[in-house]
């Protein structure tokens, strides 16, 4: 366990993501400014029309650094997307912020003010100042994790995804939350965690909540629960963060060896459709629109060749021309289509056309010339 914690702590110092900056927003009912810590993605100043998912952190005082480290590390390997991270400093105001009526299980007093502040002042401020996409995540730990669940009670929840780290669940949340999660038609993401060293009175309700959520039949719900061994109420946070993020952003990740071997190669047909659907899901569920990765094109190409489904190379080429019109990728795939279907003259033509376009990935101009020369030699024979 010590080795795993050390590895996770190393990610906290990873410098690939932007440095954190300070901001503040007016809490009108309390007539005071609340401090925010912001991390903008490395591409933010360059890609001025791009929007980014929001990761909003209650307990930003101590959750900001571990979340930023995990995002930075995952993004370096292209496993996690760039996101805008906003951490709200709560400090001594934490318990007052999260005041919930024991009799109703709803926010009261300063808790009610804080609940309205997040929805009515803080979120509009963030969305007006930063380029936020429709996909918004909220995270909290124990009392703040419990408090954030109250946004699920609204007809139109403020957030699409919830990271609940060892929540100190309020009255009836173990039944109310599943009832709400069962009703959503749009994609909703929910993660919670506990551990064998967690606070016992809290864990009992968390376990009941897990059982009730798992009984839900709702295709729009993406849910995961982790019960970590040899972890405390505090150390479980370092285990939970990457687990939750990789769960939520699973559709973002490039095609892996496992996905290729266990899903794609086993298909009888529809390889190009699989690729399109992978990126359609990414856009619809996570509001992330991006060009199909070159390596994902190559994975589908490999599956087509392995299963001799050569007709799909033409479909793949059409998609490549759309995604990368100035490159040789589409013409190269058309050349392979003709080569594998026995039309060597057209294959030579497309290899020569590819030579005139931009190199991409592992495709080079020399490769296109060599392929064309090899096929011309075969034709002469």
N, C-alpha and C positions, 0 to 999 in steps of 0.2 A: 504493500500500500504506500510506503514511504517513497518508493521509486516513482509511482504513478503521480503522487502529489507533487514531487519534484519536477516531473515532466510538465505538469500543468502550470506550475509556477514559472517555469522557463518561458512559457508562452506569454506570460504577463509582461515580460520585458521586451518582447519582440517589437521591432521598430518599423515594420513594414506599413503600418497604418498611420494616419495622420496623428499629430499630437493633440492632446485635449486642450480645449479653450473654454473660458468661462463666459456665461451669459446670465441673464436674470429676467424674470417676468413678474409683473405686479399682481399680487394677491389682494384684490380690491377690498374684500370683506374684512381682511385683517390689516389693511393699509400698510403692507410691507412687501418688499421684494423677496422672491424665492430664488435661490441660486441654482443654476443649471450647469452641468458639465457636458460639453458637446464634442463629438468626434466626427469629422466629415471624411468621407472616403478619399483616397489618393487621387481619383479621377475627377473629383467634384469641380475643381476650378477649370478643368480642361473641357469636359463634356457638359457644356452649359445648358443643354436641353434635356439632359438625362435626369430622371427621378429615381429615388432610392427608397427601399423599405425602411421603416422606422423601427428602431429598437428602443423602447422607452423603459427606463429603469426607475422604479421606486427603490428606496435605499441606495440611491446613486452614490452615497458617501463611500460604500465599500463594495458595491456590485459593479461599479463602472470598470475598474481595472481588469478584473477577471473576464468580464464579457468582451471588453476591447481586445484583450490578449487572444481569446478564442477566435473571435471574428478575424483578427489580423492573420493568425496562423492558418486558419481554414481558407481564407481568401488567397493567401500566397500560393497554395496548392490548387486553387480554383475549385475547391470543394464547397465553399460558402461564398455568397455574393457580397459585394460591397453594400454596406448599410449605413444609415445615419444613426449614431448612438446618442441618446439624450438621457443623462442621469440627473434626477432631481435630488438635491441635497436635503435631507430631512433632519438629521442631527437630533437635538433635544425636542423637536416638534413631532417626532415620529409617532409617539403614542397618541397625542392629541389629534394628529392628522387622521389616524385610523380609528377614531372613536366610533364604536358600533353599539347600538342599544341591545342590551342582553335580552330584552323581552320581545323584540321584533326581528333582530338580526339585520337591521338596516342602519345606515349611518345616521348619527345624531350630533347635534351641537357642532363643534369644530370639525368633526368627521364629515357631517353633511356639507359644511362650507368647503372642505377640502375636496370632496367628491365633485361638487359643482365647479370648483376652481380648475380641476384637471380638464373637464369637458368643455367648460364655457370660456376659460381664459388661457390656460397653458397650451392645450392642443391647437386652438386657432392661432396662437402666437407662433408656435413651431411651424405650422403649415404655411403661414404667410411669409415666414422668413427663410425657410429652407425648402428645398425641392423634395417633398415627401411623396412617395407613391401611395396607392390605396392600401397597400399591405402594411399593417401596423402590429407590432408585438409589444406586449407589456410583461414585465417580470417583477417579482417581489419575493421576499423571504419572511417566513412566519407571519407576523401580523400584517405586513404589507401584501404578502401573497394572498391572505384571506381577504383583505380589503379590495384588491383588484378584481376579485371574483364578482363583486357587486355590479361591475359593468356588463356582466353576462345577463343580469336581470332586466336590462333595458331592451325594448323591442328592436332597436337598431344598435347593437353593441359598438362601442367606440373603437374596439380593437378586434383584429381577426385572429390573433394568436396569444396564448396565455402560458407563461412559464411560472409555475407555482412551486416554489422551493420550500419544502416542509411547512405547509400552511397551518396556521393556528385557526382552524375553521370556525367561523361564527355559527350562530344558531341555525340548524337545519340545512346548512350548506351541502352536507353529504347527500341530501335528497333534492334540494333545489337546483344545484348545478347540473346533475344528470337530466333533470326534467327540462332545463333550458337547452342543454346541448342536443337533446333529442329533437328539438323543434326547428333547428336551423336548416334552411335550404341552401344557403351559400356556404362555401368552404369555411370551416372553423377548426382551429388547431388548439390542442390543449395538452399540456405536459405537467406532470407533478412528480415529486420525488420525496422519499423518506429514507431512513436507514435503520439498521438494527441498533444503532446507538442514539436514535432520536428520542425526543421527549415522549414518554409512553402515552400520556393522556391525549397528546396531539396525534400520535400515530394511529390510534384506534379509529378515529374519525377519518383519517386519510385513507386507511385500508377499506373502510366501509364505502367511502366515495369511489375508490378504485373499482370495487366490486359492482357498484351501481352504474358507473360509466361503462364498464365492459359489457353490461347487459343491454346497452343501447344498440339498436340497429339503425344506423344513420350513415349512409355512404358519404355524406358531406363532412363527417367528423374524422379528424386525424388525431389520434390519442396515443399517448405513451405514459407508462408509470414505471419508475425505477425505484427499487428498494435496495440500497447499497449495503454491502457487508463491510464490517469493520470501519464504518464511518460515523462521525458524530453529527449533531444538528448543524454544526458549522462547516465541517470539512466536506459534507455531502454537496455543498454548493459547487465546489471545484469539479466534482464528478458530473453534476447535473448539467452544467452550462453547455459543454460540447455535445452531450447526449441530446439535449433539447434542440439545439441549433441544427445538428445533423439530421434530426428527425423532421423538423419543419422544412428544411431546405433539401430534402432528399432528391426531389425532382430537378434541382439545380445541378447536381453533381454530374460530371462527365460519365460516359459509358465506361463502366469498370470491367475488368476481366470476368468477374463473377456474373455481372449482368449480361455480358456477351455470351458466356458459356451456358448459363442456366435459362436465359430467356430468349435471346435473339437468334442464336444458331439453331435452336430447337424449333423455330417457326417454320412452317411449310411454305409460307409466302408472306407478303405484306411487310417486307423489311423497311421499305421507304415510308410506308404508313406508320410503322412503329416509331421511326425517327421524327416524323412530323408531329405525331401525338405527344411525344416526350416534351417537345418544346411548346406545344399548345397548352399542355397541362401547366407548364412553368408560367406561361403568361396569364392563364385564367386563374390559377390558384394563388400565385405569389406576385402577380402584377409585374413580372420581370420579362421584358421583351429583349431578345438578343439573337444575333446570328448563330446558326448552328455551328458548333465547334468543328474545326478541321478534323480532329482526331475522331469525332463522332461520325463524320462522313466516312472516314477510313474504316471504322469498325463495321458500319453497314455494308460498305463495299466488300470487306473481307467475308462477311456472312453470305452475301450474294454469290461471290465466287466459290466459296466452300460448298454451297448447296446447288451450284450450277443454275441459279435462277437468273440467267443473263438478261432476260427481258427487263428486269428491274433496274439494270444499269442505265437504261434510257430515262427512266423516271428519276433516278438519282441525279443524272446529269442535268435534267430540267431544274431540279431543286438547287443544284450547285450554281447554275447560271443566275438564278434569282438571288442567291445569297452572296455570291462572289463573282459578279459579272465581268470584272476586269482581269480575272485570273484564269489560269489554264485548267482549273479543276474540272469544270463541266465538259470541256472538249476532250480532256484526258479520259473521262468516264465514257463519253461517246465512242472514243477510239477503242476502249476496252470492250464496249458492247459489240462493235462491228468485228473486232478481232476474235472474240469468243463465239460469234455466230457465223464465222467463216467468210465475212466480206472484207478481205484484206485491203482492197483498194480504198474503200471508205475509211478503214482504220488508219491507213497511212495519211490520208487527207486530214483527219482530225488530230493526229499526232503533230503534223506540220502546222495546223492551225494553233494548237496549244503552244508550240514553240514561240509564236509571236505575242503571246500574252504573258502576264506577270507570273513569276514563280510563286508557289504557295506551299507551305508545309514542307514535305520532303520531295515535292515535285520540282524538277529543274529543267532548264532549257536543254542541257546536254542529254538528260534522260529522254526527252521527247524526240530529239534528233536520232539518238541511238535506237529507240523503238521503231521509228519510221524506217531507218536504214535496214534493220533486221527484217521487217516485213517486206520491204522492196526486194530484198535478196530472196526471200521465200517465193515471191510472185514470179521472179525471173526463172526460178528452178521449175 
